[in-house]
Amino acid sequence: GQNIDQPTEMTATEGAIVQINCTYQTSGFNGLFWYQQHAGEAPTFLSYNVLDGLEEKGRFSSFLSRSKGYSYLLLKELQMKDSASYLCAVRDGDYKLSFGAGTTVTVRA
Amino acid sequence: ETGVTQTPRHLVMGMTNKKSLKCEQHLGHNAMYWYKQSAKKPLELMFVYNFKEQTENNSVPSRFSPECPNSSHLFLHLHTLQPEDSALYLCASSPGTSGGADTQYFGPGTRLTVL
């Protein structure tokens, strides 16, 4: 089966940096996604990595190491609106995504 | 309307009821998905449709019956559900290009409560 692990909760202060780690063991690998989900809302796409290295998009960056089965999402200059659940998902075939349980990030003033 | 829409947003039903969830995407995508999201658990893929053909049924009980009449619409017909089926049901769509970068876009979900 697929195994995707990420921490359950993280708390950080406004303006700080938070790193959310994701480790995976899947039968195949065809890319890794990060989604943000605010309470009661749809998950929204943040980033996609398929090659090793860092992808930067404004305040958010995502890193992938395929040999280690490891990714992280880095949130910089945290804002209150960044309080949400962050979902790590691995594509192990053509269409199917396997998700982690999500990491709830709480940003405090 | 833009993106992926779902109706109803909230649904309460008894175990003997029959109801349907509706999903519509306005993105011109070819693939559509149903997911179940329970509290503190990973999203569980239920069904995948690509060009109206079902390509994945993730061992879902027969009390859940999907229907995809065209690439823009997806339904989930519900009958004789159990209380443990209470969850958030999310619909998603993607361009349907086979391969890694095929990004899924989600609707807001239907919060289902089975009494």
Contacts between the chains, C-beta under 8 A, distances in Angstrom:
chain1	res1	chain2	res2	distance
A	4	B	42	7.0
A	8	B	40	7.7
A	30	B	99	6.8
A	30	B	100	4.3
A	31	B	100	3.2
A	31	B	101	6.5
A	33	B	103	7.2
A	33	B	104	8.0
A	35	B	106	7.8
A	40	B	108	8.0
A	41	B	108	6.1
A	42	B	4	7.3
A	42	B	90	7.0
A	42	B	106	4.1
A	42	B	107	5.7
A	42	B	108	4.7
A	42	B	109	6.4
A	43	B	43	7.8
A	43	B	90	7.3
A	43	B	106	4.7
A	44	B	106	7.3
A	45	B	103	5.4
A	45	B	104	7.5
A	45	B	105	6.7
A	48	B	100	7.4
A	48	B	101	6.0
A	48	B	103	6.5
A	50	B	100	4.7
A	50	B	101	7.1
A	87	B	43	7.1
A	89	B	43	7.7
A	91	B	100	5.7
A	91	B	102	7.8
A	94	B	98	4.6
A	94	B	99	7.1
A	95	B	31	6.1
A	95	B	33	7.9
A	95	B	48	5.4
A	95	B	50	6.7
A	95	B	55	6.6
A	95	B	56	6.9
A	95	B	94	7.4
A	95	B	96	7.8
A	95	B	98	7.4
A	95	B	102	6.8
A	96	B	45	6.0
A	96	B	48	7.0
A	96	B	56	6.3
A	97	B	43	7.9
A	97	B	45	6.8
A	97	B	104	6.5
A	98	B	42	7.5
A	98	B	45	7.7
A	99	B	42	4.3
A	99	B	43	4.2
A	100	B	42	5.8
A	101	B	40	6.3
A	101	B	41	6.0
A	101	B	42	4.8
A	102	B	42	7.4
